Amino acid sequence: MENKIILVTPPDDIIHDGIRILAFDLRPEQSQMVSDCLSQLQEIPQIIVYVANGQDDPKWIIDKKQKCSIIVLNAESQDQTMVGYLAAQHNSYYFGNLRSVSEANRSVIQETKQLTMIMEDQIIKHERL
């Protein structure tokens, strides 16, 4: 199988095996950082990126959250209820200033290299399975 990245938006899903990433309500520059990280990775397995925003069905977002090994979110999204819920997950990382649960999650993304390392760690874990 060739290496590839699959983008999935609501209400769709995909049943292929691979590393799954949920990207919630990212601003364009944040999406670009995720894209840059993915393009820097070499010999990657299949990666499925679920792209959601604050107007999407919360049930869809929660379902995808349960399937993902990485959650990347915009902490400054208008949907602070979903931000708080996603930020409380052990595998979540965020851009911006986290308002409500900043003490519970200190996994702020400040540079591309940091996000690349997070993705590389998941690839290593995935390859061990």
C-alpha positions in Angstrom: 0.0 0.0 0.0 1.3 3.4 -0.9 1.6 6.0 1.9 -1.3 8.5 1.8 -3.2 11.0 3.8 -7.0 10.9 3.7 -9.1 13.9 4.8 -12.6 13.1 6.1 -15.3 15.7 6.9 -18.8 15.3 8.5 -20.9 13.3 8.1 -18.5 10.8 6.5 -16.2 8.2 8.0 -13.7 5.7 6.6 -13.0 2.1 7.8 -9.4 1.8 6.6 -6.6 1.1 9.1 -4.2 3.9 9.9 -3.3 6.7 12.3 -6.3 8.9 13.0 -6.1 12.6 13.8 -9.0 14.8 14.7 -8.4 18.5 13.8 -11.0 20.7 15.5 -11.8 24.2 14.3 -8.3 25.1 13.2 -7.5 28.5 11.8 -5.8 28.6 8.3 -2.3 29.0 9.8 -2.9 26.1 12.2 -4.2 23.9 9.4 -1.1 24.8 7.5 1.2 23.8 10.4 -0.6 20.4 10.5 -0.1 20.0 6.8 3.5 21.0 7.0 4.1 18.4 9.7 2.5 15.7 7.6 4.5 16.6 4.6 7.8 16.4 6.5 7.1 12.9 7.7 8.8 10.2 5.8 7.6 6.6 5.2 4.4 7.2 6.9 1.6 4.7 7.3 -1.9 5.7 6.1 -3.1 8.7 8.0 -6.7 9.7 8.3 -7.4 13.3 9.3 -10.9 14.1 10.5 -11.6 17.8 9.9 -14.3 19.4 12.1 -15.5 22.8 13.1 -17.8 24.3 15.7 -20.8 24.1 13.5 -20.5 20.3 12.9 -22.6 17.7 14.7 -21.2 17.2 18.2 -22.1 13.5 18.0 -19.9 13.1 14.9 -17.0 14.9 16.6 -17.3 12.8 19.7 -17.4 9.6 17.7 -14.2 10.6 15.8 -12.5 11.6 19.0 -12.9 8.0 20.2 -11.2 6.7 17.1 -8.2 9.1 17.0 -4.8 8.7 18.5 -4.1 12.5 18.2 -6.5 15.4 18.7 -5.4 18.8 17.6 -7.6 21.8 18.4 -7.9 25.5 18.3 -8.3 26.5 21.9 -9.7 29.8 20.9 -12.6 28.3 19.0 -16.1 29.9 19.6 -17.3 26.4 20.7 -15.7 26.5 24.1 -17.9 23.5 25.3 -16.3 21.3 22.7 -12.8 22.8 23.3 -13.1 22.0 27.0 -14.3 18.4 26.3 -11.5 17.7 23.7 -8.8 19.4 25.8 -9.6 17.1 28.7 -8.6 14.1 26.6 -5.2 12.5 27.3 -4.2 12.7 23.6 -5.1 16.3 22.9 -2.8 19.1 21.9 -3.9 22.7 21.2 -3.0 25.9 19.5 -3.7 29.2 21.3 -4.7 30.0 24.8 -6.8 27.4 26.6 -9.2 29.2 28.8 -11.1 26.8 31.0 -8.9 23.8 31.6 -5.4 25.1 31.1 -4.3 23.6 34.4 -5.5 20.1 33.2 -3.8 20.2 29.8 -0.5 21.9 29.2 0.1 20.4 25.7 0.2 23.6 23.8 1.6 23.5 20.3 4.0 26.3 19.7 6.1 25.2 16.7 6.0 22.8 13.8 8.9 20.7 15.2 6.9 19.9 18.3 3.9 18.7 16.4 6.1 16.7 14.1 7.5 14.9 17.1 4.0 14.1 18.4 3.1 12.6 15.0 6.4 10.6 14.8 5.7 9.1 18.2 2.3 7.9 17.1 3.8 6.4 13.9 6.2 4.4 16.1 3.4 3.2 18.3 1.3 2.3 15.3 4.2 0.3 13.8 4.6 -1.7 17.0 1.0 -3.0 16.7 
